[in-house]
Every structure is written in structure tokens, then in C-alpha cells.
Amino acid sequence: MRSRERCRAGKAAEIDPQIVAAAKKEGRVTLYSPLIVDQVVRPLVAAFRAKYGIQVDFIRMDSDAVVLKVINEYRAHRATADVFTTSLGIEPLIASGALRKFRSANVDELPAQYKDPNGYWVADRVYVLEPAINTKLVPVSERPKSFEDLLDPKWAGKMAWRPANLTGSTGFIAACSPAWARRRDGVSEEARQAEGRAYCRERPRRARSSRGRRYPMALAMTNHNVEISREKARRWTGFLSRA
């Protein structure tokens, strides 16, 4: 995404030399992003600086914080970010007027669902959200094989998630609800209500401690975080991953 008050162009090979010259004269670019710093942001910043000789200042924030900061800065006429990325909040950003339309040089190569027909955004990544299992606490034979398995009473109080977040409760419910709705066509209304009560009663706790050994399972983790944790600690594995 590009902030409305400050904008830099897209693909390096097709950038107008005048824009590059103006950026070099300004001397630095500011980026807001929820992306992981060590694995993504720092390598991108280093490559950009090596190619153009322009300093990049970045601030790492969760997506909701990125959205709030961009909107507040725009309203205060103090826009700082030249470019930003976010995983949510596109609608309020467009409604606020904080976004400027732009055209990425490779936009025609992307499928329709990965770009805005009105030119306000282009997808730069795709996330896979999945439950993650603590391999130190849950043996292979006991790991759930489907989302329905999570309704087993044995998991009560043993699942964690981030509240009100795409990589947490909001994302998990949004992903599961359509699938469960399609599968329950032949189920009685009484059974649906019973399932709903069970799920609400045994809802997962907050995920602030999910990185420790307290919770056997964390819901709606991004696949790259699962892989990073697995490489470093050999503790977590994805719900969709091989045992």
C-alpha cells in the first residue's frame, strides 16, 4: 500500500529515473510493516539500500497498529510512512482517504483476487493460518486430525489464541465457520445448539503464554511462524504439517 501524502513507485526496473533521483535527494524512506523483522524486513531493507543507496527506516507493528497509525497521521497532516504493508484494515484505510491509488509494474501477472480493481492495493504475500501443536506436550497418536476433533472435551482449557486478531480468534472463527456450515446440512438444530454451547463454554484461553509449555495447542498461527519455531526449538508443528 502507498500512503496518500507520500508515495514511491513500484518495480525497480521500470521506475522513472526522476523519482529515483528525487528519492536520493530526500535521502531516506520510511516503511511500516507487520512482517517479521529478521526473516523479511531486514533483508528487504538491505537489498533496497544496496541497489539505490537510500536509507530505509522501518517500524514493525501489528497490522491493526499500522492501520491506526497511517489513518491518524493522515488526519493530522503528518504522514511519515512512504510505504506500508498490512494484513487487514483495507476498507477503513480507503474510507479515510489515507490511501493513494497506484499501479504496480507486475500487477497484470497477478490473479484477480490478489489485486484491487480500483487500484488501492496489491497482495504481496499469502498467509496460511492453521492450529499449531506443541510437540513436547502432544504425542503424534493424540494429535487432532480435523477441526471437529477440537471439540473433544479433552482439549478444554488447553488451547490458546490471540483475542480479536486475524492470527487468532477472529481468523480462526472466520476460517472454520463456512466449512462447518457446509458440513452440517443434515444435522438437527438441537445438535447445532449443543455444539455451539460446548464450543463457547470451552473456548480457548488467550495466547500470551502459547510460546511456553503451558498450552498444548495454539489456534490460527501463521505457517511461517510455526516453521521458525520448529527450526529453533523443535517444539511446534502445524496442524496441516506432517508429524
Backbone as CSV, one residue per row, in Angstrom:
resi,resn,N_x,N_y,N_z,CA_x,CA_y,CA_z,C_x,C_y,C_z
1,MET,0.830,-1.193,0.000,0.000,0.000,0.000,0.870,1.252,0.000
2,ARG,0.345,2.344,-0.520,1.067,3.610,-0.507,0.258,4.623,0.297
3,SER,0.945,5.381,1.133,0.241,6.447,1.832,-0.100,7.532,0.829
4,ARG,-1.171,8.271,1.091,-1.643,9.249,0.105,-0.695,10.434,0.002
5,GLU,-0.145,10.883,1.124,0.652,12.093,1.085,2.088,11.855,0.624
6,ARG,2.551,10.585,0.739,3.905,10.314,0.292,3.883,8.980,-0.430
7,CYS,4.416,8.927,-1.633,4.284,7.727,-2.456,5.564,7.486,-3.234
8,ARG,5.959,6.203,-3.296,7.089,5.827,-4.117,6.647,4.752,-5.089
9,ALA,7.290,4.629,-6.220,6.827,3.778,-7.306,7.153,2.315,-7.085
10,GLY,6.692,1.484,-8.069,6.719,0.049,-7.918,7.994,-0.641,-8.367
11,LYS,7.931,-1.447,-9.404,9.000,-2.360,-9.811,10.262,-1.586,-10.171
12,ALA,11.399,-2.069,-9.646,12.648,-1.318,-9.795,13.013,-1.080,-11.253
13,ALA,12.844,-2.073,-12.111,13.286,-1.967,-13.497,12.539,-0.890,-14.268
14,GLU,11.359,-0.500,-13.791,10.548,0.450,-14.542,10.308,1.755,-13.793
15,ILE,11.057,1.987,-12.751,10.890,3.228,-12.004,11.423,4.404,-12.815
16,ASP,10.660,5.456,-12.819,11.074,6.679,-13.505,12.371,7.181,-12.864
17,PRO,13.413,7.422,-13.649,14.685,7.918,-13.089,14.525,9.199,-12.286
18,GLN,13.530,10.009,-12.633,13.311,11.250,-11.884,12.839,10.945,-10.461
19,ILE,12.048,9.875,-10.314,11.588,9.502,-8.974,12.760,8.996,-8.145
20,VAL,13.621,8.184,-8.764,14.798,7.689,-8.061,15.683,8.851,-7.624
21,ALA,15.879,9.806,-8.519,16.712,10.968,-8.199,16.112,11.778,-7.061
22,ALA,14.790,11.938,-7.080,14.133,12.693,-6.008,14.242,11.956,-4.679
23,ALA,14.116,10.630,-4.726,14.237,9.836,-3.503,15.651,9.929,-2.934
24,LYS,16.649,9.887,-3.808,18.028,10.001,-3.337,18.284,11.373,-2.729
25,LYS,17.676,12.389,-3.310,17.835,13.730,-2.763,17.194,13.825,-1.383
26,GLU,16.033,13.186,-1.238,15.371,13.175,0.074,16.193,12.362,1.064
27,GLY,16.798,11.285,0.594,17.787,10.580,1.399,17.323,9.382,2.183
28,ARG,16.012,9.220,2.398,15.549,8.100,3.204,14.088,7.788,2.907
29,VAL,13.698,6.559,3.194,12.335,6.075,3.000,11.872,5.456,4.313
30,THR,10.605,5.627,4.638,10.060,5.063,5.875,9.033,3.989,5.545
31,LEU,9.154,2.848,6.203,8.284,1.695,5.991,7.634,1.284,7.293
32,TYR,6.305,1.073,7.264,5.581,0.442,8.367,5.180,-0.956,7.903
33,SER,5.365,-1.956,8.750,5.024,-3.305,8.318,4.838,-4.247,9.507
34,PRO,3.906,-5.215,9.388,3.772,-6.258,10.394,4.654,-7.469,10.092
35,LEU,5.432,-7.416,9.012,6.257,-8.550,8.624,7.371,-8.807,9.641
36,ILE,7.825,-10.057,9.694,8.870,-10.436,10.643,10.170,-9.727,10.279
37,VAL,10.815,-9.160,11.274,11.965,-8.303,11.029,13.163,-9.077,10.482
38,ASP,13.618,-10.091,11.193,14.858,-10.763,10.807,14.743,-11.521,9.484
39,GLN,13.606,-12.193,9.283,13.464,-13.037,8.099,13.037,-12.268,6.855
40,VAL,12.378,-11.119,7.014,11.825,-10.420,5.847,12.273,-8.965,5.760
41,VAL,11.976,-8.180,6.790,12.166,-6.735,6.683,13.635,-6.362,6.508
42,ARG,14.495,-6.881,7.346,15.914,-6.511,7.236,16.525,-6.914,5.892
43,PRO,16.255,-8.135,5.375,16.785,-8.455,4.036,16.256,-7.532,2.937
44,LEU,14.960,-7.161,3.006,14.409,-6.241,2.014,15.068,-4.872,2.105
45,VAL,15.226,-4.390,3.321,15.843,-3.080,3.529,17.285,-3.080,3.023
46,ALA,18.021,-4.149,3.324,19.422,-4.221,2.895,19.527,-4.246,1.375
47,ALA,18.642,-5.002,0.705,18.670,-5.071,-0.756,18.325,-3.726,-1.383
48,PHE,17.334,-3.047,-0.820,16.934,-1.737,-1.349,18.060,-0.727,-1.166
49,ARG,18.674,-0.733,-0.001,19.758,0.212,0.269,20.964,-0.058,-0.637
50,ALA,21.258,-1.346,-0.866,22.389,-1.694,-1.727,22.147,-1.259,-3.173
51,LYS,20.903,-1.348,-3.621,20.580,-1.013,-5.017,20.515,0.490,-5.257
52,TYR,19.911,1.220,-4.300,19.650,2.637,-4.541,20.474,3.586,-3.674
53,GLY,21.135,3.048,-2.640,21.885,3.920,-1.761,21.011,4.821,-0.918
54,ILE,19.774,4.389,-0.658,18.817,5.183,0.120,18.565,4.493,1.456
55,GLN,18.668,5.240,2.530,18.420,4.701,3.860,16.933,4.373,4.028
56,VAL,16.637,3.239,4.650,15.262,2.841,4.923,15.052,2.768,6.435
57,ASP,14.136,3.560,6.940,13.740,3.498,8.338,12.459,2.676,8.416
58,PHE,12.452,1.661,9.245,11.246,0.846,9.335,10.779,0.726,10.784
59,ILE,9.477,0.591,10.915,8.850,0.341,12.216,8.009,-0.908,12.072
60,ARG,8.246,-1.882,12.922,7.490,-3.121,12.886,6.321,-3.011,13.868
61,MET,5.102,-3.156,13.371,3.888,-3.117,14.185,2.928,-4.178,13.688
62,ASP,2.018,-4.629,14.544,0.938,-5.486,14.075,0.072,-4.704,13.099
63,SER,-0.671,-5.418,12.273,-1.435,-4.769,11.208,-2.433,-3.745,11.731
64,ASP,-3.129,-4.052,12.841,-4.106,-3.088,13.358,-3.427,-1.797,13.788
65,ALA,-2.199,-1.902,14.318,-1.457,-0.703,14.702,-0.999,0.079,13.475
66,VAL,-0.627,-0.629,12.409,-0.242,0.036,11.160,-1.415,0.856,10.625
67,VAL,-2.593,0.239,10.584,-3.778,0.915,10.066,-4.086,2.167,10.884
68,LEU,-4.095,2.027,12.204,-4.410,3.159,13.075,-3.394,4.289,12.911
69,LYS,-2.118,3.947,12.826,-1.073,4.968,12.714,-1.162,5.712,11.383
70,VAL,-1.384,4.970,10.299,-1.481,5.616,8.986,-2.675,6.571,8.946
71,ILE,-3.823,6.128,9.448,-5.014,6.975,9.430,-4.820,8.205,10.305
72,ASN,-4.298,8.013,11.518,-4.104,9.147,12.426,-3.104,10.154,11.864
73,GLU,-2.032,9.676,11.261,-1.048,10.588,10.687,-1.637,11.361,9.500
74,TYR,-2.448,10.682,8.703,-3.066,11.354,7.563,-4.015,12.468,8.039
75,ARG,-4.817,12.144,9.042,-5.757,13.138,9.552,-5.045,14.324,10.189
76,ALA,-3.878,14.075,10.773,-3.113,15.149,11.412,-2.203,15.868,10.422
77,HIS,-2.246,15.457,9.127,-1.383,16.031,8.093,0.091,15.876,8.451
78,ARG,0.419,14.717,9.029,1.799,14.418,9.411,2.205,13.035,8.908
79,ALA,1.878,12.713,7.704,2.184,11.393,7.153,3.691,11.150,7.165
80,THR,4.087,10.025,7.729,5.502,9.679,7.848,5.883,8.532,6.928
81,ALA,5.019,7.527,6.815,5.343,6.339,6.022,5.276,6.648,4.531
82,ASP,6.334,6.271,3.816,6.303,6.329,2.360,5.568,5.126,1.796
83,VAL,5.716,3.986,2.465,5.082,2.751,2.025,4.795,1.909,3.257
84,PHE,3.734,1.107,3.191,3.421,0.239,4.323,2.751,-1.024,3.814
85,THR,2.763,-2.052,4.650,2.049,-3.284,4.364,1.151,-3.594,5.544
86,THR,0.067,-4.306,5.274,-0.853,-4.694,6.333,-1.601,-5.950,5.898
87,SER,-2.069,-6.710,6.875,-2.834,-7.922,6.582,-4.330,-7.715,6.748
88,LEU,-4.741,-6.533,7.176,-6.160,-6.245,7.374,-6.371,-4.734,7.339
89,GLY,-7.647,-4.322,7.409,-7.955,-2.907,7.533,-7.990,-2.110,6.248
90,ILE,-8.073,-2.784,5.105,-8.073,-2.059,3.839,-9.288,-1.142,3.718
91,GLU,-10.462,-1.655,4.103,-11.689,-0.857,3.943,-11.630,0.457,4.715
92,PRO,-11.290,0.452,6.015,-11.205,1.747,6.706,-10.099,2.647,6.171
93,LEU,-9.021,2.066,5.672,-7.963,2.891,5.096,-8.454,3.624,3.851
94,ILE,-9.171,2.900,2.989,-9.717,3.532,1.780,-10.754,4.585,2.156
95,ALA,-11.637,4.232,3.091,-12.692,5.165,3.501,-12.124,6.441,4.108
96,SER,-10.993,6.337,4.790,-10.405,7.506,5.445,-9.777,8.473,4.447
97,GLY,-9.483,7.996,3.241,-8.805,8.833,2.262,-7.294,8.781,2.371
98,ALA,-6.764,7.924,3.255,-5.320,7.888,3.502,-4.540,7.181,2.409
99,LEU,-5.227,6.401,1.570,-4.530,5.668,0.524,-4.561,6.414,-0.800
100,ARG,-3.481,6.273,-1.527,-3.396,6.826,-2.870,-3.372,5.671,-3.869
101,LYS,-4.113,5.784,-4.941,-4.106,4.742,-5.961,-2.713,4.648,-6.587
102,PHE,-2.323,3.430,-6.935,-1.045,3.221,-7.602,-1.159,1.985,-8.489
103,ARG,-0.188,1.848,-9.361,-0.171,0.689,-10.251,1.193,0.024,-10.172
104,SER,1.221,-1.186,-9.628,2.454,-1.961,-9.571,2.816,-2.449,-10.973
105,ALA,4.103,-2.489,-11.276,4.543,-2.847,-12.625,4.159,-4.267,-13.008
106,ASN,4.016,-5.156,-12.015,3.701,-6.554,-12.324,2.256,-6.914,-12.002
107,VAL,1.401,-5.914,-11.870,0.030,-6.173,-11.440,-0.730,-7.062,-12.423
108,ASP,-0.442,-6.978,-13.709,-1.167,-7.774,-14.694,-0.865,-9.268,-14.569
109,GLU,0.223,-9.607,-13.905,0.597,-11.007,-13.742,-0.173,-11.684,-12.608
110,LEU,-0.817,-10.903,-11.758,-1.486,-11.452,-10.584,-2.921,-11.846,-10.887
111,PRO,-3.416,-12.943,-10.273,-4.834,-13.297,-10.383,-5.709,-12.178,-9.821
112,ALA,-6.937,-12.128,-10.264,-7.831,-11.023,-9.902,-8.017,-10.872,-8.394
113,GLN,-8.035,-11.998,-7.640,-8.292,-11.904,-6.210,-7.132,-11.306,-5.435
114,TYR,-5.970,-11.120,-6.082,-4.803,-10.595,-5.393,-4.523,-9.133,-5.723
115,LYS,-5.519,-8.439,-6.268,-5.329,-7.023,-6.564,-6.676,-6.316,-6.536
116,ASP,-6.628,-5.047,-6.239,-7.832,-4.243,-6.152,-8.178,-3.683,-7.533
117,PRO,-9.398,-3.923,-8.046,-9.764,-3.385,-9.358,-9.735,-1.868,-9.407
118,ASN,-9.815,-1.229,-8.228,-9.776,0.230,-8.173,-8.368,0.784,-7.962
119,GLY,-7.400,-0.116,-7.811,-6.013,0.324,-7.758,-5.489,0.783,-6.417
120,TYR,-6.158,0.407,-5.314,-5.696,0.843,-3.999,-4.707,-0.124,-3.347
121,TRP,-4.711,-1.391,-3.730,-3.808,-2.346,-3.085,-3.458,-3.498,-4.026
122,VAL,-2.332,-4.128,-3.734,-1.873,-5.333,-4.420,-1.319,-6.268,-3.354
123,ALA,-1.668,-7.535,-3.430,-1.180,-8.501,-2.446,0.300,-8.765,-2.669
124,ASP,1.067,-8.764,-1.581,2.490,-9.080,-1.689,2.847,-10.388,-0.988
125,ARG,1.851,-11.054,-0.391,2.096,-12.312,0.290,0.769,-13.025,0.524
126,VAL,0.829,-14.316,0.772,-0.343,-15.115,1.103,-0.033,-15.883,2.379
127,TYR,-0.902,-15.761,3.375,-0.712,-16.463,4.638,-1.527,-17.753,4.668
128,VAL,-0.982,-18.752,5.329,-1.733,-19.955,5.668,-1.888,-19.970,7.183
129,LEU,-3.125,-19.905,7.648,-3.405,-19.925,9.088,-3.824,-21.326,9.499
130,GLU,-3.207,-21.832,10.545,-3.513,-23.186,10.983,-3.281,-23.311,12.477
131,PRO,-3.975,-24.246,13.124,-3.622,-24.549,14.513,-2.209,-25.117,14.564
132,ALA,-1.517,-24.870,15.655,-0.174,-25.407,15.843,-0.140,-26.228,17.131
133,ILE,0.571,-27.321,17.090,0.587,-28.265,18.195,1.962,-28.270,18.855
134,ASN,1.977,-28.220,20.167,3.207,-28.289,20.926,3.671,-29.741,20.953
135,THR,4.738,-30.043,20.226,5.185,-31.429,20.086,5.756,-31.997,21.373
136,LYS,6.090,-31.117,22.326,6.597,-31.589,23.611,5.476,-32.089,24.513
137,LEU,4.255,-31.647,24.236,3.131,-31.975,25.113,2.123,-32.927,24.486
138,VAL,2.077,-32.982,23.155,1.063,-33.807,22.492,1.746,-34.846,21.608
139,PRO,1.689,-36.124,21.977,2.288,-37.160,21.132,1.532,-37.286,19.818
140,VAL,2.201,-37.845,18.820,1.634,-37.957,17.476,0.287,-38.663,17.496
141,SER,0.159,-39.704,18.298,-1.071,-40.502,18.317,-2.273,-39.736,18.837
142,GLU,-2.056,-38.655,19.577,-3.156,-37.894,20.180,-3.454,-36.594,19.453
143,ARG,-2.753,-36.286,18.401,-2.954,-35.013,17.719,-4.235,-35.035,16.902
144,PRO,-4.999,-33.933,16.921,-6.257,-33.874,16.159,-6.003,-33.954,14.669
145,LYS,-6.943,-34.556,13.974,-6.838,-34.722,12.525,-7.789,-33.817,11.759
146,SER,-8.729,-33.183,12.464,-9.703,-32.307,11.814,-10.117,-31.225,12.797
147,PHE,-10.791,-30.197,12.283,-11.272,-29.140,13.153,-12.319,-29.667,14.130
148,GLU,-13.122,-30.638,13.697,-14.121,-31.205,14.586,-13.486,-31.867,15.801
149,ASP,-12.267,-32.396,15.630,-11.570,-33.027,16.755,-11.300,-32.045,17.880
150,LEU,-11.269,-30.753,17.553,-11.005,-29.748,18.585,-12.153,-29.616,19.571
151,LEU,-13.344,-30.147,19.221,-14.496,-30.100,20.119,-14.434,-31.184,21.188
152,ASP,-13.448,-32.062,21.094,-13.286,-33.106,22.108,-13.051,-32.450,23.464
153,PRO,-13.785,-32.861,24.500,-13.628,-32.256,25.839,-12.207,-32.300,26.386
154,LYS,-11.372,-33.207,25.896,-10.014,-33.302,26.432,-9.176,-32.060,26.131
155,TRP,-9.611,-31.257,25.126,-8.863,-30.058,24.791,-9.344,-28.825,25.561
156,ALA,-10.355,-29.001,26.414,-10.877,-27.862,27.181,-9.780,-27.236,28.035
157,GLY,-9.591,-25.921,27.884,-8.590,-25.206,28.661,-7.168,-25.433,28.206
158,LYS,-6.974,-26.127,27.091,-5.629,-26.452,26.630,-5.287,-25.803,25.292
159,MET,-6.176,-24.963,24.783,-5.925,-24.261,23.531,-5.783,-22.772,23.794
160,ALA,-4.878,-22.140,23.095,-4.650,-20.703,23.263,-4.790,-20.008,21.923
161,TRP,-5.211,-18.730,21.973,-5.249,-17.930,20.759,-5.099,-16.460,21.110
162,ARG,-4.781,-15.649,20.109,-4.739,-14.206,20.301,-6.154,-13.678,20.164
163,PRO,-6.642,-12.925,21.145,-8.020,-12.426,21.057,-8.158,-11.317,20.023
164,ALA,-9.293,-11.337,19.310,-9.654,-10.271,18.376,-8.537,-9.946,17.403
165,ASN,-7.983,-10.982,16.770,-6.890,-10.766,15.834,-7.012,-11.749,14.684
166,LEU,-6.546,-11.332,13.497,-6.601,-12.213,12.343,-5.834,-13.498,12.608
167,THR,-4.650,-13.383,13.223,-3.893,-14.577,13.600,-4.281,-14.963,15.020
168,GLY,-5.545,-15.284,15.186,-6.080,-15.628,16.494,-7.550,-15.939,16.390
169,SER,-8.330,-15.434,17.330,-9.748,-15.788,17.403,-10.516,-15.389,16.149
170,THR,-10.328,-14.158,15.668,-11.083,-13.685,14.507,-10.780,-14.527,13.277
171,GLY,-9.509,-14.756,13.010,-9.135,-15.533,11.840,-9.574,-16.977,11.920
172,PHE,-9.474,-17.567,13.118,-9.844,-18.969,13.270,-11.342,-19.173,13.050
173,ILE,-12.165,-18.328,13.667,-13.608,-18.453,13.535,-14.029,-18.193,12.085
174,ALA,-13.433,-17.184,11.457,-13.780,-16.870,10.070,-13.434,-18.019,9.136
175,ALA,-12.332,-18.721,9.424,-11.918,-19.825,8.565,-12.778,-21.064,8.772
176,CYS,-13.153,-21.317,10.020,-13.876,-22.559,10.336,-15.375,-22.476,10.076
177,SER,-15.960,-21.319,10.283,-17.420,-21.220,10.211,-17.998,-21.662,8.870
178,PRO,-17.473,-21.204,7.724,-18.049,-21.661,6.438,-17.909,-23.160,6.235
179,ALA,-16.761,-23.712,6.625,-16.551,-25.148,6.433,-17.514,-25.955,7.278
180,TRP,-17.678,-25.556,8.531,-18.601,-26.287,9.406,-20.045,-26.130,8.930
181,ALA,-20.389,-24.953,8.437,-21.755,-24.738,7.953,-22.073,-25.671,6.791
182,ARG,-21.108,-25.863,5.903,-21.343,-26.750,4.759,-21.486,-28.204,5.183
183,ARG,-20.819,-28.576,6.244,-20.834,-29.975,6.665,-22.031,-30.330,7.537
184,ARG,-22.779,-29.320,8.000,-23.837,-29.582,8.975,-25.237,-29.553,8.372
185,ASP,-25.340,-29.697,7.071,-26.641,-29.602,6.422,-27.640,-30.598,6.989
186,GLY,-27.181,-31.810,7.337,-28.104,-32.835,7.813,-28.191,-32.934,9.319
187,VAL,-27.575,-31.999,10.042,-27.554,-32.060,11.497,-28.757,-31.323,12.072
188,SER,-29.333,-31.871,13.130,-30.514,-31.262,13.734,-30.161,-29.939,14.397
189,GLU,-31.164,-29.075,14.539,-30.953,-27.788,15.178,-30.504,-27.966,16.621
190,GLU,-31.032,-28.995,17.299,-30.647,-29.251,18.681,-29.162,-29.585,18.771
191,ALA,-28.691,-30.389,17.804,-27.282,-30.763,17.813,-26.397,-29.541,17.550
192,ARG,-26.859,-28.656,16.649,-26.081,-27.457,16.368,-25.980,-26.575,17.608
193,GLN,-27.085,-26.422,18.326,-27.071,-25.599,19.523,-26.172,-26.203,20.590
194,ALA,-26.216,-27.523,20.716,-25.374,-28.198,21.704,-23.905,-27.995,21.371
195,GLU,-23.586,-28.092,20.068,-22.204,-27.882,19.636,-21.772,-26.460,19.934
196,GLY,-22.648,-25.498,19.645,-22.322,-24.104,19.904,-22.081,-23.830,21.371
197,ARG,-22.914,-24.410,22.249,-22.725,-24.211,23.686,-21.409,-24.814,24.142
198,ALA,-21.087,-26.002,23.613,-19.850,-26.665,24.014,-18.639,-25.827,23.594
199,TYR,-18.703,-25.283,22.374,-17.571,-24.519,21.885,-17.390,-23.235,22.668
200,CYS,-18.498,-22.551,22.952,-18.396,-21.308,23.708,-17.933,-21.562,25.141
201,ARG,-18.420,-22.645,25.721,-18.069,-22.941,27.098,-16.598,-23.320,27.227
202,GLU,-16.090,-24.016,26.214,-14.715,-24.490,26.272,-13.808,-23.656,25.377
203,ARG,-14.120,-22.379,25.217,-13.338,-21.552,24.300,-11.874,-21.484,24.747
204,PRO,-10.937,-21.364,23.816,-9.521,-21.299,24.159,-9.193,-20.059,24.965
205,ARG,-8.180,-20.162,25.755,-7.709,-19.017,26.514,-6.869,-18.105,25.628
206,ARG,-6.488,-16.968,26.181,-5.650,-16.061,25.418,-4.282,-16.688,25.184
207,ALA,-3.654,-16.270,24.108,-2.440,-16.955,23.652,-1.150,-16.315,24.141
208,ARG,-1.211,-15.447,25.124,0.011,-14.770,25.543,1.062,-15.749,26.065
209,SER,0.637,-16.900,26.545,1.582,-17.879,27.058,1.774,-19.051,26.116
210,SER,1.281,-18.927,24.892,1.315,-20.072,23.986,2.723,-20.462,23.580
211,ARG,3.694,-19.552,23.722,5.060,-19.898,23.347,5.739,-20.737,24.425
212,GLY,5.178,-20.756,25.607,5.730,-21.576,26.661,5.205,-22.989,26.573
213,ARG,5.350,-23.734,27.647,4.949,-25.127,27.642,3.584,-25.328,28.294
214,ARG,2.878,-24.257,28.574,1.616,-24.399,29.286,0.517,-24.950,28.405
215,TYR,0.424,-24.484,27.162,-0.671,-24.864,26.283,-0.212,-25.864,25.222
216,PRO,-0.925,-26.970,25.100,-0.577,-27.953,24.072,-0.855,-27.477,22.646
217,MET,-1.752,-26.482,22.494,-2.142,-26.086,21.143,-2.405,-24.582,21.072
218,ALA,-2.001,-23.979,19.953,-2.318,-22.578,19.666,-3.090,-22.536,18.360
219,LEU,-4.137,-21.727,18.314,-5.012,-21.698,17.138,-4.667,-20.526,16.227
220,ALA,-4.808,-20.769,14.927,-4.665,-19.743,13.887,-3.289,-19.099,13.878
221,MET,-2.247,-19.894,13.995,-0.892,-19.376,13.823,-0.539,-19.370,12.340
222,THR,0.253,-18.392,11.917,0.692,-18.356,10.533,1.750,-19.438,10.308
223,ASN,1.726,-20.021,9.123,2.601,-21.169,8.871,4.075,-20.826,8.990
224,HIS,4.464,-19.589,8.638,5.884,-19.266,8.729,6.351,-19.173,10.179
225,ASN,5.474,-18.720,11.083,5.838,-18.692,12.499,5.993,-20.099,13.059
226,VAL,5.138,-21.002,12.589,5.268,-22.398,13.008,6.617,-22.955,12.580
227,GLU,7.013,-22.671,11.328,8.268,-23.200,10.818,9.471,-22.589,11.530
228,ILE,9.409,-21.296,11.819,10.503,-20.641,12.544,10.665,-21.267,13.926
229,SER,9.535,-21.484,14.623,9.588,-22.085,15.940,10.099,-23.513,15.875
230,ARG,9.671,-24.244,14.854,10.099,-25.630,14.734,11.607,-25.713,14.485
231,GLU,12.142,-24.800,13.695,13.572,-24.816,13.413,14.399,-24.447,14.636
232,LYS,13.878,-23.504,15.429,14.658,-23.021,16.565,14.525,-23.919,17.798
233,ALA,13.294,-24.343,18.091,13.058,-25.053,19.344,12.563,-26.474,19.167
234,ARG,12.205,-26.829,17.928,11.647,-28.160,17.678,10.450,-28.429,18.585
235,ARG,9.648,-27.370,18.816,8.557,-27.513,19.773,7.193,-27.548,19.111
236,TRP,6.996,-26.755,18.046,5.682,-26.653,17.439,5.651,-27.289,16.074
237,THR,4.503,-27.845,15.730,4.283,-28.334,14.388,2.900,-27.885,13.936
238,GLY,2.727,-27.670,12.648,1.439,-27.206,12.142,0.400,-28.300,12.110
239,PHE,-0.848,-27.890,12.266,-1.982,-28.797,12.182,-2.008,-29.492,10.814
240,LEU,-1.580,-28.770,9.784,-1.590,-29.284,8.427,-0.253,-29.889,8.024
241,SER,0.731,-29.825,8.904,2.059,-30.316,8.571,2.168,-31.814,8.837
242,ARG,3.227,-32.380,8.302,3.484,-33.781,8.579,3.970,-33.927,10.010
243,ALA,3.672,-35.063,10.632,4.093,-35.296,12.019,5.606,-35.340,12.118
